[in-house]
Amino acid sequence: MNAMRNKVQLIGNVGQDPEIKTFDGGKKVANISLATNDYYTNDKGEKVEQTEWHRISAWGKVADIIEKYVEKGKEIAIEGRLTYRSYDDKDGNKKYITEIVANDILLLGK
């Protein structure tokens, strides 16, 4: 049952080219936005598409794969965990970030 704790799986399309940062010592992080689509029928019987955007970060080997093979529009599947963090911006305002830290990626499509 522990394998199911805080586990996120998404399939979607990358919204922009990955942002890659390399830190001292060669540690690398890749950040992307991922769009997932859901469909429902409204009160008028019309099919409506709803898009949700997700912030994804990946480290190490997964970041390397993203850097080499992922670009805007690419369909991917990711598996990871949901995380929350906060920071103070330059004006001293507290900002909150929700993101998925990916530990596995699968390249889909063409």
N, C-alpha and C positions, 0 to 999 in steps of 0.2 A: 504494500500500500504506500510506502514511502516514495516509490518511483512516481506516484501521481501527484505528489505535493508540489504546488507552485510550478506547474508545467503548462507551457503555452505552445500551441502549434498553429501556424498560420500559413496560408497559401495566398499569394497576392502578387501585385506588380510594383516594381520599384519606381518611386516617384521622381527621383533625381539621381544623378551620378553619385556614387559613394564619396563620402568625405573621409579621407584617410589621414590619421595622425600617427607619427612615429615619435616615441619618447626616447630619452637617453637610455642606452643599453639595448636599443632595437625593439623594445616592446611596441606593438602596433594595435590601434583600435580603428575599426571601420564603423561609420554611422550612416544609416540609410533611413528613408521613410518608405513604408510599405502600405499600399492601398489594398483593402479587401472589400469585396462587394457582396451585398446581401440584397435579396429581392423579396418584395411582398406585394400583395394586392390591396389597394386602398378601398375606401367606401364606394367609389364609383366603378369598381371592378377593373381599374387600370393597374397594370404591372408597374411598380416603382422600384428603381434601383437606388440603393443607399450605400454610399462609400464611406468607409471608416479609414482613418489614417493612423498608422502606428509608427512610433519611433523605435528603431532597432539599433543596438550596438553589438559589436562582436570583437573579440580579442583573439590573438594568437593565430592558429591555423585557419580558423573560420574567417578572420580578417584578411588573411592572405588570399583565400579563395575569392572573397568579395572583391578585393582589389584587382585580381587578375581577370575575373570572368563576369562580374555583375556591372550592368549599366542601366541607365534610365529605361523603363519600359519592360525590362526583363522579368519574366515570371519565375518566382522562386518559392520554395517552401522552407520555413524555418521552424526550429524547435528551440525553446529556451525557457527562461523564467522571468516573471514580472517583477520589476524593481521600482522603488520610489526613492527619490532623493531631493534635496533642496539646497539652495545656495542664496546668498545675498548679492543682488546686482550692484552696479556702480553707484546707485542712488540709495543703497541700503534697504531696498525692498526685498522681502523674502519671495523667492520663485520656487515653484515645485515642478518636478519633472517625473513623468511616468514613462518608463521604457521597458523594452524586452531585451534582455541580454541573451543573445543567440549562442547556443553551444553546438548547433548542427545546422547545416544548410544543404538543400537539394536544389540543383539547377533544373528548371523545367522548361518546356517550350522548345523553340528552335535554338 
